[in-house]
């Protein structure tokens, strides 16, 4: 088996995947790395402008679909990275994260950033998962 034989790419059809040359997720063996995920619609703008909690929910839904395609679940997530553009968004975003990962409790990092790829996007979430 050559080194790349067990590497699978997952696409969500997001607006930047093809043009920027990345995948929604990459699966190698029983591990999956999900790229930074927002609630961007086909036009690249937020589907839930001004609502960081709804953006976090939508991003986690997209992550969950990518994991399902990788034959994993949210219970397999071992690490998340959360990027927010405003400190005021933290309570809403962390409430969503806390509800979705109440029992899994992955290692997590939260970073406040100057901005994301479009100003309407307030939240971006990455996830790493490992199956058993």
C-alpha positions as CSV (number, residue, x, y, z in Angstrom):
1,X,0.0,0.0,0.0
2,X,1.4,3.4,-0.9
3,X,1.3,6.2,1.7
4,X,-1.7,8.0,0.1
5,X,-3.9,4.9,-0.4
6,X,-5.9,5.4,2.8
7,X,-6.3,9.2,2.4
8,X,-9.8,10.3,1.6
9,X,-11.0,13.9,0.9
10,X,-14.4,15.1,1.8
11,X,-16.0,18.1,0.2
12,X,-19.1,20.0,1.3
13,X,-19.2,22.1,-1.9
14,X,-18.4,25.3,0.1
15,X,-17.6,28.4,-1.8
16,X,-13.8,28.4,-1.3
17,X,-12.9,24.7,-1.4
18,X,-12.1,24.4,-5.1
19,X,-10.6,27.9,-5.6
20,X,-8.4,27.7,-2.5
21,X,-7.4,24.1,-2.9
22,X,-8.6,22.6,0.4
23,X,-11.1,19.9,1.5
24,X,-13.8,20.2,4.1
25,X,-12.2,17.2,5.8
26,X,-9.3,14.8,5.3
27,X,-9.6,11.2,6.5
28,X,-6.6,9.0,7.1
29,X,-7.2,5.6,8.7
30,X,-9.5,6.2,11.6
31,X,-8.6,9.9,12.0
32,X,-10.4,12.9,10.5
33,X,-9.4,16.6,10.4
34,X,-12.2,19.0,9.6
35,X,-11.2,22.4,8.2
36,X,-12.2,25.6,9.7
37,X,-16.0,25.7,9.2
38,X,-18.4,28.7,9.1
39,X,-22.0,29.1,8.2
40,X,-21.1,30.7,4.8
41,X,-23.7,30.2,2.1
42,X,-23.0,29.9,-1.6
43,X,-22.2,33.6,-1.8
44,X,-19.6,33.3,0.9
45,X,-21.6,35.4,3.4
46,X,-23.1,34.2,6.7
47,X,-26.5,32.5,6.5
48,X,-27.1,33.9,10.0
49,X,-25.6,37.4,10.0
50,X,-25.2,39.0,13.4
51,X,-26.1,35.8,15.3
52,X,-22.9,34.0,16.6
53,X,-24.9,31.3,18.3
54,X,-26.7,30.3,15.1
55,X,-23.5,30.5,13.2
56,X,-21.8,28.1,15.6
57,X,-24.8,25.7,15.4
58,X,-24.6,25.8,11.6
59,X,-20.9,25.3,11.6
60,X,-21.2,22.3,13.9
61,X,-24.0,20.8,11.7
62,X,-21.6,21.0,8.7
63,X,-18.8,19.4,10.8
64,X,-21.2,16.7,11.8
65,X,-22.1,15.9,8.2
66,X,-18.4,15.8,7.2
67,X,-17.7,13.4,10.1
68,X,-20.7,11.2,9.1
69,X,-19.2,11.0,5.6
70,X,-15.9,9.9,7.3
71,X,-18.0,7.3,9.2
72,X,-17.4,9.1,12.5
73,X,-19.7,11.0,14.9
74,X,-19.4,14.0,17.1
75,X,-18.6,11.6,20.0
76,X,-15.3,10.8,18.1
77,X,-14.2,14.5,18.3
78,X,-11.0,14.8,20.3
79,X,-10.2,18.5,19.7
80,X,-11.9,21.7,18.6
81,X,-10.6,25.1,17.8
82,X,-13.0,28.0,17.9
83,X,-12.3,31.4,16.3
84,X,-14.6,34.3,17.1
85,X,-14.3,37.9,15.9
86,X,-15.8,39.5,19.0
87,X,-15.4,38.7,22.7
88,X,-19.1,39.5,23.1
89,X,-19.9,36.4,21.0
90,X,-18.1,34.0,23.4
91,X,-21.0,33.2,25.7
92,X,-23.4,32.3,22.8
93,X,-20.8,30.3,21.0
94,X,-19.5,28.4,24.0
95,X,-23.1,27.6,25.1
96,X,-23.6,25.9,21.7
97,X,-20.3,24.1,21.9
98,X,-21.1,23.0,25.5
99,X,-24.5,21.6,24.5
100,X,-23.1,19.7,21.5
101,X,-20.1,18.3,23.4
102,X,-21.5,18.0,27.0
103,X,-20.4,14.4,27.3
104,X,-17.6,14.2,24.8
105,X,-15.7,17.2,26.2
106,X,-12.9,17.4,23.6
107,X,-9.8,19.4,24.1
108,X,-10.7,22.9,22.9
109,X,-9.1,26.2,22.1
110,X,-10.9,29.5,21.8
111,X,-9.2,32.4,20.0
112,X,-10.4,35.9,19.4
113,X,-9.3,37.0,15.9
114,X,-9.4,40.3,14.0
115,X,-11.6,38.9,11.3
116,X,-12.6,36.0,9.1
117,X,-12.7,35.6,5.3
118,X,-16.0,37.7,5.1
119,X,-17.0,40.3,7.6
120,X,-20.5,38.7,8.1
121,X,-18.8,35.6,9.5
122,X,-18.4,35.8,13.3
123,X,-17.4,32.2,14.1
124,X,-15.2,29.5,12.6
125,X,-14.7,26.0,14.1
126,X,-12.2,23.3,13.4
127,X,-12.5,19.7,14.6
128,X,-10.3,16.7,14.8
129,X,-11.7,13.2,15.4
130,X,-10.5,9.7,15.9
131,X,-12.6,6.6,15.6
132,X,-12.0,3.4,17.5
